[in-house]
Structure formats: structure tokens, C-alpha cells
Amino acid sequence: MKKLTLHNDVAEVPLLAEWVEQLGEELGLEMPEVFQLNLALEEAVVNVMNYAYEDSGLIDLSAKVVDSEIVFVLEDSGKAFDPTKVDDPDITLSAEERNIGGLGIFLVQQLMSSVTYSREDGKNVLTMIYRRK
């Protein structure tokens, strides 16, 4: 299992990108897969950074390989929020007509094979499964 802990600060997002690249290298992933994972995980992590905490806090991310899947678990002890309950944005509308927000979560759900949420011991737990190609 590979783990990363970030402070609730967008200045730490480059650490996430390094972590994803290193993971991709260790697992022998192709660059398009690494890019896809980085995009999805960055969206999920930045959402936590922007909305979960009033001030400072920690964000834990772990990854483990199970058969042909990579299971990512994102945990924070911020405000309870289930991103899987957010309605998909209407992507047929123009940017001007669309409501603000929701695209990041939609993107994560499109890039990952499975996204589930639970609230455990005062923590948000977002489990994202990526099926390797």
C-alpha cells in the first residue's frame, strides 16, 4: 500500500502529482493512465481542500492494487459531504447556462470505474477504483 498525507493547502497539490507519477512508474502504467489518475485524484483532493475544512486539516490518500484494479481511498475529517449524491451537471448546456460546480465530481466518476462514499469515525471516506487497462 502506498500512502500520502497532505495539508489542507492547494500549494501541496504538486506533491500529489509526484505521488501519482511515482505510483504509475512502480505499477508500469502508461502515461495516459497516469494523466487520467492524476486528473481524477487532483479533482477529488482539491474539492476537499476547498470545502471540507474551515481552516487547517489533513487529507490522507492511499492506493493499493487488488487484482487488475487500483483502489484509492481518500480520507478527511472535515465537514460531512457525500459527493456521490450530487446530481450530474447538464453538460449539454453552454458554460454560461450551467450551474457553477459539480464538474469535478462528475469528472472523477467518469475517469474511475467506481466511486463510493462513507462516513466512518467522523471522517469522509471516498473510495475510488480504477480498473487498469
DRENDOVEX-280911 format. One record per residue: x, y, z of N, C-alpha, C in turn. Coordinates in pm, 1 decimal. Example, Ala and Ser with C-alpha at 12.3 -4.5 7.8 and 13.67 -1.06 7.14 Angstrom:
        nX        nY        nZ       caX       caY       caZ        cX        cY        cZ
    1319.0    -569.0     780.0    1230.0    -450.0     780.0    1320.0    -330.0     780.0
    1285.0    -225.0     708.0    1367.0    -106.0     714.0    1290.0       3.0     787.0
REM end
This chain:
        nX        nY        nZ       caX       caY       caZ        cX        cY        cZ
      85.8    -118.0       0.0       0.0       0.0       0.0      90.2     124.1       0.0
      48.0     221.9     -75.3     121.2     347.9     -86.3      33.9     457.4     -25.9
      94.4     545.1      57.2      16.2     647.3     127.0      75.6     786.1     106.2
     -13.0     884.9     115.1      26.1    1025.4     105.6     -63.4    1104.3     200.1
      -2.0    1194.0     277.4     -78.5    1285.3     362.2     -46.4    1426.9     318.6
    -151.5    1503.2     293.4    -137.7    1642.2     250.8    -204.9    1733.3     352.5
    -150.6    1854.4     366.3    -218.1    1956.3     444.8    -326.5    2017.9     356.5
    -422.9    2074.8     420.2    -534.7    2138.4     350.6    -487.3    2269.9     287.9
    -402.5    2257.7     185.7    -341.1    2373.8     123.0    -313.9    2340.7     -23.7
    -374.0    2415.6    -116.1    -357.1    2385.9    -258.8    -211.7    2394.8    -303.8
    -126.0    2459.3    -226.1      16.5    2464.0    -258.7      79.0    2324.2    -253.2
      10.2    2228.5    -190.7      62.6    2092.6    -180.7      17.1    2001.6    -295.5
     -64.6    2053.2    -386.7    -113.1    1972.6    -499.5       2.7    1913.7    -582.5
     114.1    1986.7    -604.2     225.0    1925.6    -677.9     279.6    1797.7    -612.2
     268.3    1786.7    -481.0     310.8    1664.1    -411.8     223.1    1546.5    -454.6
      95.9    1573.8    -476.5       3.5    1470.9    -524.2      45.5    1423.7    -662.6
      76.3    1516.8    -751.5     117.3    1480.7    -887.5     243.5    1394.5    -885.8
     339.8    1429.5    -801.1     462.1    1348.8    -788.5     428.7    1207.9    -739.8
     339.0    1199.7    -643.1     299.5    1071.4    -584.7     233.7     983.7    -690.9
     143.8    1042.9    -770.9      74.6     967.9    -876.1     174.3     922.0    -982.2
     266.7    1008.4   -1020.5     367.1     970.1   -1119.8     454.1     855.7   -1069.5
     494.5     863.4    -944.3     576.1     756.5    -886.5     496.3     625.6    -880.8
     370.8     633.1    -842.5     284.4     515.2    -839.6     273.4     454.7    -979.3
     249.2     539.5   -1078.1     238.8     492.7   -1215.9     364.7     423.0   -1263.2
     478.2     479.0   -1224.8     606.0     417.7   -1261.7     622.3     281.0   -1195.5
     590.9     274.3   -1066.6     602.6     148.4    -992.1     511.0      40.5   -1048.6
     393.8      80.3   -1097.7     296.2     -16.0   -1148.9     307.1     -38.1   -1299.0
     397.2      34.0   -1364.6     414.3      18.1   -1508.2     297.0      69.1   -1589.2
     233.5     176.0   -1541.7     119.5     233.1   -1613.2     168.3     316.6   -1730.9
      87.0     323.4   -1833.7     115.5     409.0   -1948.4      86.4     554.4   -1909.4
     152.3     649.2   -1976.8     134.6     791.3   -1944.2     -11.5     838.5   -1951.9
     -91.1     793.4   -2050.5    -231.9     837.3   -2049.4    -306.0     793.1   -1922.6
    -272.9     675.4   -1871.1    -336.2     629.3   -1746.9    -292.2     714.8   -1628.2
    -162.2     746.8   -1624.0    -110.4     830.6   -1515.4    -177.6     967.4   -1520.0
    -190.8    1022.8   -1639.6    -257.0    1152.8   -1656.0    -401.4    1145.4   -1607.1
    -471.9    1039.8   -1644.7    -611.9    1021.4   -1605.4    -624.6    1011.5   -1453.7
    -538.0     931.5   -1391.3    -541.1     916.8   -1246.0    -509.3    1048.7   -1176.9
    -408.8    1118.5   -1226.8    -371.6    1245.4   -1166.4    -487.2    1345.1   -1174.5
    -552.5    1351.2   -1288.1    -664.8    1442.2   -1306.4    -778.4    1410.8   -1208.4
    -816.1    1284.4   -1200.4    -925.8    1244.8   -1111.4    -891.0    1268.8    -964.6
    -771.3    1228.8    -924.5    -733.0    1243.7    -784.3    -715.5    1390.7    -747.1
    -661.7    1469.1    -839.1    -647.7    1611.9    -811.8    -784.5    1677.1    -793.4
    -880.4    1641.7    -876.1   -1016.1    1696.3    -860.7   -1072.5    1661.0    -723.8
   -1058.5    1536.0    -683.0   -1112.8    1492.4    -554.1   -1042.2    1562.2    -438.2
    -910.4    1569.5    -443.7    -832.9    1629.9    -335.1    -859.0    1780.9    -326.0
    -860.8    1848.7    -438.4    -884.3    1993.5    -436.2   -1025.0    2025.1    -385.5
   -1122.5    1940.6    -415.9   -1256.6    1960.2    -359.0   -1251.3    1956.1    -207.0
   -1177.5    1860.7    -152.9   -1163.7    1852.7      -7.1   -1094.2    1978.9      44.4
    -986.5    2018.1     -22.7    -912.4    2136.9      21.3    -999.5    2262.4      19.9
   -1085.7    2272.5     -78.4   -1167.9    2392.7     -91.7   -1290.8    2394.7      -2.2
   -1344.3    2278.0      34.2   -1474.5    2276.9     100.2   -1483.3    2203.6     234.0
   -1391.0    2115.0     265.3   -1409.0    2030.5     383.9   -1378.2    2101.6     515.6
   -1278.6    2187.4     514.1   -1231.0    2245.9     638.8   -1256.6    2395.6     645.5
   -1285.3    2443.8     766.5   -1296.6    2587.4     790.0   -1158.2    2651.0     789.6
   -1060.3    2579.8     844.0    -923.5    2631.5     846.1    -827.3    2521.6     802.7
    -747.7    2468.2     891.7    -648.6    2368.4     850.6    -695.9    2226.7     882.8
    -638.1    2132.8     811.4    -669.8    1992.4     833.0    -581.6    1905.8     744.8
    -593.0    1776.8     762.6    -512.4    1682.4     685.4    -600.3    1600.9     591.8
    -538.7    1557.9     483.9    -605.1    1474.4     384.2    -515.4    1353.1     361.6
    -570.0    1236.0     380.6    -494.3    1112.4     361.6    -541.7    1042.3     235.5
    -446.6     997.4     156.4    -475.3     923.2      34.6    -391.9     797.1      34.9
    -456.1     685.8       5.0    -383.1     560.1      -5.2    -420.9     490.7    -135.3
    -329.8     405.3    -179.7    -353.9     327.4    -301.2    -304.2     186.6    -278.5
    -384.0      90.7    -324.1    -339.4     -48.5    -320.0    -392.2    -117.9    -444.2
    -316.7    -215.6    -488.5    -354.9    -292.4    -606.4    -428.7    -416.9    -561.2
    -544.6    -438.7    -621.4    -623.3    -559.6    -595.7    -658.0    -616.5    -733.2
    -595.1    -727.2    -766.5    -611.3    -788.8    -898.2    -575.2    -686.9   -1006.9
    -667.5    -655.3   -1096.4    -637.6    -560.9   -1205.2    -689.9    -420.8   -1173.4
    -714.8    -394.3   -1046.3    -768.3    -264.2   -1006.9    -673.9    -194.5    -909.2
    -679.4     -62.4    -911.9    -610.1      17.9    -811.7    -718.5      82.6    -727.4
    -714.4      57.6    -597.9    -814.0     111.1    -505.7    -752.5     230.4    -433.2
    -812.1     347.6    -455.3    -768.6     470.1    -389.6    -869.0     503.4    -280.4
    -818.7     537.6    -162.6    -905.8     577.9     -52.1    -860.6     716.0      -6.0
    -951.7     811.6     -14.1    -927.0     949.9      25.1   -1004.2     975.5     153.8
    -933.4    1018.8     258.5    -998.0    1041.6     387.9    -967.8    1181.4     439.9
   -1069.3    1243.2     499.2   -1051.2    1371.3     566.8   -1149.4    1377.0     682.3
   -1117.1    1459.6     780.1   -1207.1    1473.2     895.1   -1281.3    1606.5     891.1
   -1302.4    1657.5     771.7   -1376.8    1781.9     752.3   -1526.4    1760.0     759.3
   -1600.1    1861.4     713.3   -1746.2    1854.6     713.6   -1793.6    1733.9     633.5
   -1897.1    1668.3     682.3   -1953.0    1552.7     610.7   -2005.9    1598.5     475.6
   -1967.4    1525.7     371.7   -2015.5    1556.6     237.3   -2003.0    1432.5     151.0
   -2113.2    1392.9      91.2   -2116.1    1276.1       3.8   -2121.2    1323.0    -141.7
   -2007.6    1322.9    -211.0   -2006.8    1369.8    -349.8   -2082.9    1279.4    -445.4
   -2109.8    1156.9    -404.4   -2183.5    1066.3    -493.3   -2331.3    1098.8    -498.8
   -2377.6    1186.5    -409.9   -2518.9    1226.0    -406.9   -2545.9    1352.8    -487.7
   -2441.0    1412.5    -541.7   -2456.1    1534.4    -620.5   -2508.3    1497.2    -759.1
   -2609.3    1570.5    -805.3   -2662.9    1545.6    -939.6   -2556.7    1575.0   -1044.1
   -2554.1    1494.5   -1149.4   -2462.6    1519.3   -1260.2   -2497.4    1652.8   -1324.5
   -2394.9    1727.0   -1365.1   -2424.2    1852.4   -1434.1   -2480.6    1824.2   -1573.4
   -2560.2    1917.1   -1622.5   -2614.5    1903.8   -1757.8   -2508.6    1954.9   -1854.5
   -2429.2    1863.5   -1907.9   -2318.5    1903.3   -1994.9   -2364.3    1939.1   -2136.0
   -2495.3    1928.0   -2160.2   -2547.3    1972.3   -2289.8   -2567.7    2123.9   -2292.6
   -2570.3    2185.9   -2174.2   -2587.1    2331.0   -2166.0   -2453.6    2400.4   -2190.4
   -2459.2    2524.1   -2234.0   -2336.1    2602.3   -2250.7   -2280.9    2636.5   -2112.7
   -2155.6    2676.8   -2108.1   -2091.7    2711.9   -1981.0   -2167.4    2824.4   -1910.2
   -2222.5    2916.7   -1986.4   -2296.0    3028.4   -1927.7   -2427.8    2982.7   -1865.1
   -2490.2    2881.0   -1921.5   -2621.0    2833.4   -1873.6   -2609.4    2735.4   -1756.6
   -2493.4    2671.9   -1743.3   -2474.9    2567.6   -1643.6   -2456.0    2625.4   -1503.9
   -2502.5    2551.9   -1402.8   -2477.3    2590.5   -1264.3   -2328.8    2577.3   -1234.5
   -2281.0    2661.0   -1143.0   -2141.0    2653.7   -1102.2   -2122.0    2530.6   -1015.2
   -2011.1    2460.2   -1036.7   -1976.3    2345.0    -954.2   -2029.6    2214.0   -1008.8
   -1978.2    2105.6    -953.4   -2025.2    1972.3    -989.3   -1947.8    1904.5   -1100.6
   -1872.0    1981.9   -1178.7   -1798.7    1919.7   -1288.9   -1683.4    1832.5   -1239.9
   -1615.8    1874.3   -1132.6   -1504.3    1795.8   -1079.6   -1547.6    1657.5   -1034.3
   -1656.4    1652.8    -960.9   -1709.1    1525.1    -912.6   -1753.1    1438.4   -1030.4
   -1819.0    1500.8   -1126.9   -1862.0    1430.1   -1247.4   -1740.9    1370.9   -1319.5
   -1634.3    1449.2   -1330.1   -1512.2    1403.3   -1395.6   -1451.7    1283.2   -1322.5
   -1445.9    1290.6   -1190.8   -1393.1    1178.6   -1111.6   -1474.0    1052.5   -1140.6
   -1606.8    1065.2   -1142.7   -1692.1     948.6   -1167.0   -1674.4     893.2   -1308.4
   -1641.7     980.3   -1403.9   -1620.5     934.5   -1541.4   -1485.2     865.6   -1557.8
   -1385.2     911.3   -1485.4   -1249.7     858.0   -1501.1   -1223.7     731.3   -1419.7
   -1298.8     713.3   -1312.6   -1281.3     595.4   -1227.3   -1388.8     491.6   -1260.2
   -1358.3     366.6   -1233.1   -1454.3     258.8   -1257.5   -1566.6     260.4   -1154.8
   -1532.6     303.7   -1033.3   -1630.2     303.8    -924.6   -1591.7     412.6    -825.2
   -1692.1     483.3    -771.5   -1670.0     584.8    -668.5   -1777.5     564.3    -562.0
   -1734.2     541.6    -438.4   -1828.8     523.8    -328.1   -1786.0     612.0    -210.7
   -1883.4     646.4    -127.6   -1859.1     733.0     -12.8   -1914.5     668.6     112.8
   -1844.0     691.7     223.6   -1898.0     655.2     354.3   -1845.6     755.9     456.9
   -1913.7     763.1     567.8   -1869.7     847.3     680.0   -1837.2     750.5     792.0
   -1708.9     745.2     830.9   -1664.0     647.9     931.4   -1581.3     718.2    1037.9
   -1620.2     701.1    1162.7   -1546.9     758.8    1276.2   -1517.2     907.0    1257.2
   -1617.2     982.4    1211.7   -1601.3    1125.7    1193.8   -1520.9    1166.1    1071.3
   -1499.8    1071.5     980.0   -1421.2    1101.4     859.7   -1501.7    1074.9     733.6
   -1477.2    1157.9     632.9   -1526.3    1131.7     498.3   -1431.6    1030.5     435.8
   -1486.5     925.4     379.2   -1405.1     822.6     314.6   -1457.5     804.9     172.2
   -1377.2     848.0      76.6   -1412.3     836.2     -63.9   -1324.4     728.4    -124.5
   -1388.3     620.9    -170.8   -1315.1     509.7    -231.1   -1336.2     515.3    -381.8
   -1224.0     522.5    -452.4   -1227.0     532.9    -598.8   -1148.7     415.7    -655.7
   -1212.5     340.6    -742.8   -1148.3     223.5    -801.6   -1118.6     250.5    -948.5
    -993.9     225.8    -985.1    -951.2     241.3   -1124.2    -917.5     103.4   -1178.4
    -984.4      64.9   -1284.6    -958.2     -64.5   -1347.3    -849.0     -45.2   -1451.4
    -737.1    -113.7   -1430.6    -623.1     -99.7   -1522.4    -657.7    -151.3   -1659.7
    -598.5     -87.9   -1758.6    -624.1    -124.1   -1897.9    -533.6    -236.7   -1941.8
REM end
